[in-house]
Amino acid sequence: MKLLRREFLHLAAGAIALPMVSRAAIAEAYPTRPVRIIVGFAAGGAADITARIIGQWLSERLGQQFVIENRPGAATNIATEAVVHAPADGYTLLMLSSSHAFNATLYDKLNYNFFRDIVPVASLTQVPSVMEVNFTFQAKTVPEFVAYAKANPGKINMASAGPGASTHIFGELFKMTAGVDLVPVHYRGSGPALTDLIGGQVQVMFDPLPSSIEHIRAGKLRPLAVTTATRLEALPNVPTVGEFVPGYEAILWQGVGAPKNTPAEIVDRLNKEINAALANPKMKARFADLGYMVLPGSPADFEKLIAEETEKWGKVIRAANIKAD
């Protein structure tokens, strides 16, 4: 009887340990086939470029292709829904961005719950924006701009890439914190908005730095301030908005997510490899050339960031009564 009992306990212990070993083995072997990274924007945009850079790194490090799949439309909701309904096995990932924090408030009804259905894997980069004006505009500093705006309420047109875009929401935060009245003029994307800003049809824009920096360097646009908490290496002589408008800070972010119930071991492995990329000098330089700042951290760090950003921008969106187009 004692022998049988010992054998039973040995077998039971083995049965308990087996799932743990299997999970570790799965994570160690992952990936055994190509992995998709679904991007909710068209090819060539900031999110697509970032996804391709990190996808190439992961392909080289993990020995399987990380394939970028663009599914633009509905402000990333089409791509997000596709990942929500994908198997939770680590072979379908989602490129996350500030749009996901905006959408939680912009849309009254979605076919998914972002916080419930998507697991944060790793943050990647922060993308600064710049408050810029046409060179013919009389204000050359933020204080001059605020003074002119207060003296001429409703007479300054603010270019936007569309209702609920960062160019719109960041401008609305400026209106609230600076106490000025700017008129949003919506375009179908940053390209046409920048064209009209350069042409003088609109006067100001809060644009992501990567898409504006060459126009600034070419002398086509005047940067008044950057939207980050500290000055940027790329524009060292340009102040921050917060130096003149206390409390103002606005920055885009990017990262990677996965369907809920994706094994924690796989999430942790991906996080480790992505953080290795963000610590690599060549990768850091590559992101810096694009105007990005790397944002390493754990899945828990990323989850906290998403929650904080969703709350912050939710307040702005509700206060400004912004509705999705």
N, C-alpha and C positions, 0 to 999 in steps of 0.2 A: 504493500500500500504506500509506504514511504517513497519507494522508487517511482511508482506511478505518479505520485504527487509532485516529486521533483521534476519528472519529465514534463508534466502538465505545466508547471510554473515556468520551466525553461522554454517550452513552446509558446506559452502566453507572452512571455517577455519578448521573444522573437517576433511575435505577431504585432506587438506594440511598437517595437523598434523599426519594423519593416517600412511602414508608411513614411517615417522620418528619413530613413535611408533613401527611399524612392524619391521623395521630394528633393533631397539634396542632389541625388544623381540626375534628376531631370534638369535642375538648375545648372548643374555642371555641364551637361550635354547640350543645353540650349545655346544657340538655335541649331536645329538639324535640317532646316529648310529655309527658304527666303522669308523675310519679314516685311510686311507692308507698313509704311508710315503715311497715313492719310492726312493730307493738307487741305484745309477749307478755303484756300485761295488759289488763284490762277498761277501758273508757272511764271517765274521771273520776279515775283513779289518778295517782300522781306521774309515772310514765313517759309516760302518755298526755298529760298536761298539757304536759310538756316537749316532747314530739314535736309537738304542735299549735302551740306557740309558735315553735319553730324551723322547722316546716313552713311557717307563714305568712310568716316572714322570707324563706325560700328562694324561695317562690312569687313574692313581690314583687321579689326581686333578680334572679331568673333567668327570669322571664316564663312559667313553666309551673306548673301546680298540683302541689304536693306533698301527696298524699292520704294521710291516716292510716288504716291498716287494722288493727283490733284482732283479734288471734288469741290470746286467753288460753288457759291450760291447761298442765299439766305443767311448771310453774315456768319458763316461757318456751321450753321445748324444742320445742313445736309451731311457734311463730313462727320460731325459729331454723332448724329443719329446712326450713321453706318457703323461707327466704332462701338457704340453702345450695344448694338445687336450682333456684334461679331463674337466668336468664341473667345473666352477668357483664358487664352493659352500662351499669350506673349507674342503671337505672330501677326497681330494687328494693333498698331499703335496710332495715337492721334497727336498731331502737332497742336499744342495749346498756345493761346495768346490772350492778350487783354480782352479781345473780343468776347471770350467766354465769360469773363467777369461782367462785361457790359450787358451781354444778352440775358443774364439772369434777371435783370430788371427791365430791359427794353421790351422783352416779349412777355405778354400776359400768359400765353399758353404755349408750351413746348411739349413735344412727344417724348421727352426724357427729363430727368432731374440730374443736372450736371454733378452736383455734390454726391448724389447717391450712386450714379451709374458710371462715373469715371474715376479711376485711381490715379493720383499724381505720381509720376515716376521720377522726373528730374526737371528742375529749372535749367534753362540754358543761357539766356541773355536778357539784358535790359536794353531798350532802344530809346535813347533820348529824343526829345522833340525840340524844336526851336521856334520862338516867336519872331516872325520876320515880316518886313514890310517892303512895299515897292520903293525904289530909290527916289521917286518923286514925292513921296509922302513926307510931310514937313517934320514929323517927330523922328528924332535920332536916338532917343533913349526911352526907357519904359516910363519914367516920370513925365517926360514930354508927351508921350502917347496918352497916358492917363489924363493929364491936364486937358489935352485937346479933345479927348473923348467926352469928358465931363462938360466941356464948353459947347460940344456939338453932339448931344445925345441922339442916337439913331442915325447918324450920318456916316458912320464907318462900316463898310462892308467886310465881313469876315468870311474868307473862303473855307469851305468844308468839303471833304471827300464824300459826303452824304450824311443824312440824319443818323445819329448814333455812332458815327465813325470817331476815332480818337481826335481827329482834327476839329470835330464839332464839340465833343465833350470836354476836351482840354480848354477850348475857347470859352465854353460856358462856365467852367471853373474860374477862369480869369475874370469873367464878367461879375461873378458872384463875389470873389475876394477883393477885386479892385473897385467894385461899385460903379461899373460903367455899362453903357448900353451899346452893344455891337449888333449888327444885323447879319445873321447867318445866311450865306449864299451857298446852296448845295450844288455840288457837281457829281458826276458819275466817276469818282475816283480822284486821286491826288494829281494825276497828270494834267487834266484839263484845268483843275483849280490852280495849279502852279503857273500854267500858261497865262491865265487871266491875271494872276497876281503880278507876274513879270510885266504884262501888258498894261497894268494900271486900272483894269476894270474893277478889281477889288483891292482893298488896302492892306489887309493883315491876314496871316495864316499861322496856325500852330501845327507845323508839319513835322513828321519824323525826320530826324537829321539825315539818315542815309539818302533819302530822295531829294533833299534840298542842298546838301553840302557843296555839290559841284556848282550850282547856281550861285551860292554865296561866294565861293572861291573865284568864280568868274566875274564877280561884281554885279550880277544881275539882281540880287536881293540883298537887303540890309538886315542882318540879324540884330534884334534888340536884346534878346536874352534867351538862354536855354531853360528848359522846364525842369531840369534836375535840381537836386538839393545842393550840389556843388558844381563848380565850373568844370568844363570838359577839356581834355587834352587836345581834342580836335579843333576847338575854338577857345584857346586859353584866354583871350582878351575880351571874350563876350561874357557879361555877368549872368547871374541866374535871375529868373523872375522874382524869386523869393527875397532877393536883396532889396527889392523895392516894394513888393507886395507880400507882407508877412503871411506865412502859412501856405503859400502856393508851392505845390510840387506835383508834377505829373510825368509819369514815365511808363512806356509800354514794356511788356515782358513776353518772353517766349519759353516754352518748355515742352515736355513730352508726357502724355498720359496713356492709359490703357483701360480696357473694360474692367468693371468691378469683378472681383473674385479672381483676377489674375494672380497666380501664385506669388506670395511675398518673396520667395527666393529668386524668382525671375525679375521682379521689380527691383530688388536689391542689386542684382547683378548688372542690370541695365544702368541703374543709378551710379554704380561704381565705375563703369566704363565711360559714361558721359562725364562724370567729374574728372576722370583722367584726361579726357579731351580738353576740358576747360582749364586744366592745370598745365597743359602742354604749351610751351612758348610759341611754337609755330602756329598752333590753333588760336591762341590768344591774339597773336599779331594779325591773323587772318580776320578774326571778328572785329578787331580794332580798326582795320582798314575800311570796314563797312560802317563804322560809326557805332558799333555795338560794345557793350560792356558785359563780360562774362558774369554769370550768376550761379556759382556752385552751391550745393546744399543737399540735404537729405530729402526723401519723399515727404517727411513730416514738415520740414522747412517750407517746401513748395506748397503743401496743403495750407499752411498758415498764411502764406503770401496770397494765395488765391482767395481765401476767406476775407482777409483784410481789404484786398482790392475790390472785391465784390460789394462789400459794405460801403466803402468809400465812394465808389462811382455810382452805386445805387442811390445814395443821397443826392448826388449832383443831378442824375438823370430825373429823379422825381421832382426835385426843386425846380429844374428847368422845363419840366413837362415834356421831355424828349420822347418821341414815339418812333418805333422802327418804321422804316419806309415800306 
